[in-house]
Each structure stands twice: as C-alpha cells, then as structure tokens.
Amino acid sequence: MDEALKVAVDFVEGRISEKEFEKKLYSDPDLEKLLADSSLNWHSTYIKSTPYDYLIGLDFNDPGDICTAQGALELFLNKRGIAFRHATVHLDLLDILRDSQPKWLDVDPAYVKDHILPKAGQRQGNELKDWLKARFRQLFRCHKKPPSWIQNPAWPINEHGPLYFLGQIKIENCSLFHDDGALYVFLDAVNGSTATLTQLY
C-alpha cells in the first residue's frame, strides 16, 4: 500500500486524527493526486466531482463534517476495492453530543469541540455524557424556564459564551408580523447587552 493510500485508510480506521489528515490533505501532493482521480464514477453519490474537491470543502473543526469526511473516504476506498475497518469514534462523539443536550438546545458541534470538550478531561462514554449534561445546564442558563422554541433551537452565543435566557413574549395578531410566533430575549451577563430572536409559525 502506497503512503497516500495508507493516510486515507489510517484516518478511516482512526489511527490518525482529523487534524493530521487535514494537514496531509493540504500539503501532500500524492494524497491530492490519489483523491482527485477522476476515473472513478461518482454519479448518484453526494460526491459530485472528486473526493479531494469534496473533502477540502469540509470543516475539520466540526465533528459533523469529520464524520462526513470519514464517510466520503470509506466510499472512495470501497470504489477502489480497498478493505478497511470502520471506526466509530467520531460518530460516537456526535451521538453523545446529541444525547447529552436537553430538547431546547442544539449547540453547534464545532463550538462544543472547541469550548466545552477541552475541559472534559479523559471522560468517555456514559461518564462523558453525564458530564456534558451537567455542563450544558451550567452554561446555558435561564431566568425561570428554558425557551419553548417554535422552530429549531437557536440559543445565541457570543465572545463571552452562551447568553442568559430572560424569557419569551408571544406574538399574537400583531400587524407588524405576518404570522403568530414569539420573541426570545437573551442577556449578555458580562456587558449587559441584550439579543432578541424571533421565530414565527
């Protein structure tokens, strides 16, 4: 197995990190040549040109995109007839992030990875999930009760971290809005500024 192909297999099998793979992706001409091979047929797949073009469009700081990158490489290896062992470490992390958040949260996985997980120490599995559950409730605080979102959760986060939820105001039969809905009011506890989000039915 040549070195470029070994890099792809090592990433899929979890022997190198996403950061190591990303560095190789942008600096190794042999890996670029391997993944930019246009002789493979990508019709009826989500890879519309070449795996290389697809991979460089992903954010390797985002756990979701890391899982997507792994899946794209697995598809590439299958098309090349290369055997590999599927590693689930990135998918397992996404599952933990999803399962540890209350229904009124949907925090960007990249934010969790950069700002929350570094303080988790060596916790894994259920221990990590329990720690994250407690940590989310410490960071995403409410005056009385959490927001009751009409659409997807959209808790604002700025340079000081998650804002404090003050409450929500119903919008009913208001001529300024085309539909009923709600205003969600948040406070930056550091500088006292507020942010308001609107969601309509």
N, C-alpha and C positions, 0 to 999 in steps of 0.2 A: 504494500500500500504506500503510495507516494505521500509526501509530507502534507500537501494541501488537503488531500482527501482525509488524512488522519486528523487534521484540525477539525474538519466538519464532523467526523464520527465522534471525536473526543467531546465536542460541545453537545451533541445529541445525547451522548451517554453520561454526561455530567462530570467528565474528568477535567475540563477547563471551564472557567467562569465565563459569564456573558461579557465581562469587560475584556478578558483575554481574547475571546473570539472577535469582539468588535474591533479591537486593535489590529488583529490579523486581517480582518475584513478590509480595513482601510490601508493597510501597509504591505500586504503580501501579494505581489502580482500573480503568483501561481494560484493562490486561492481565488483571486478575482477571475483569472482565466478559466478555472475549473467551474465556477458558479455562473459565469457569463456564457457558457456553452449554449449556443442557440440551436444545436442539433436535436435537442430533446423537445418533445411535443408537450406544450403546456395548455393546449386548448381544453376547455371545460374544467379548468382549475382556477384558483384565485391568483395564481402567478401568471400574469398576463404577458410578460416579456421573458426575463430570465430570473433565476433565483438571486443573482447578485443585485440586479436592479430592485428587486422586491426587498431584499434584506437591508440595503442601505437607506431605505425609506422608513425603517422602523426605529423606535426609540429604545435603546438598550438600557435605559434607566427605568423603564416601565415594565413591571412584571408581566402585564398582559402581552405586551409586544415581545418580550423574551420568549413566552410560550408560543407565540405566533412564529417567531424565528425558528424555534426548535421544530415546530410542525412543518415549516417550509423545507427545512433541511432533511427531515425524515422523508418527505415526499420526493425530494431530489435523490436521496440515497435509494429509495425504492425503485425509482425510474432507472437508476444506474445498476440495479441488481446487487447493491452492497448491503450485506447483513449488518444489523446493529441491534443493540439492546436499548429499549425505550426507557429513559429515565424520567421520573415524575416529579423531581424536586421543585421545579418552577410551577407546575400545575398544582402541586400540593400546597404551595405557599398561597396561590390565588384562592384556593378553596378555604384555607384558614382565614385569609383576609375577608372573604365574603361571609363566612360563618360567624366571625367574631364581632361583626358590626350589627347594631340594632337596626330595625327596618327603616328608621328615619335617617340613616346615614348611608352614603355611598361614596366613600373617600377615594380620591384618585390614588391608585396603587403606587404610582411614582412618588407621591407625597409620603405615603406610608413607608415606602422603602427608604427614602432619604431622611425623613424627620422623626419617625417613630421606631422602626425596627432597629436602628443602631443602638437603642437603649434596652433592647430585649435580652442582651447577653447571649448565652448559649441555649436559651429555651427553644424547644421544638415540639411539634405535635400538639397534644392537648394542653400541655403546660404553656406553650406559646399562645394558643387560642384563648385560654383563661386570662393570661396576662394582657393580651390585646383588648379583650372585652372590658377589663377594668380601665385600661389606659384610654380607650376611646371615650368612656364616660367621664374621665378626668379632664380630657382635652376639649370635648365638645359639650359645653355646659349650657344650662338653661335656667332662666329665671323661675319658671314654675314647671312647665312640662315641655317636652320636645315638640318640634313643628309637626303639623299634620299636613304633609305635602300633597298637593293636588297632582303634580307631575313628578318627575324623578327628584330625589333628594339633591339639593344644590347648596349645601352649607358653605358659606364663604370663608375663605382662608386668606390672610394677607401675610406680610412680613413678620407680624407678631404672632402668627399662628391662627388657629380657628377662632372666629368671633363668638361672642357670647349671645345666645338667643334670648331676646327680651319677650317676644310674643308675636302673635299674628292677628291681623284685622281682616274680617270678612268683607268682601266686595259684593254687594247685592244691589241690583237695579241702579247702578251708577252710570250716568250718561257719559262719563269720561272713559269708560271701558266697554268694549263690545260684548263681553261675557262676564258672568259672575266669576269670582275667584277669591284670592287672598293676598294680602301684603305680609311679608315676613320681615321683621325688624331685628337687626343684629347690632351689637355694640363692640367696638374695639376697646377693651378694658385698659389698654396701655395709654392711648391718646384721647379717648372719649369720643371718637368719631363714630358715626352710625352708618349702616348699609341697609338698604331695603331691597328685597327681591319681590317680584310679582309673578304669580302663577294663576292662570285662568283655566277654566274648564273647557 
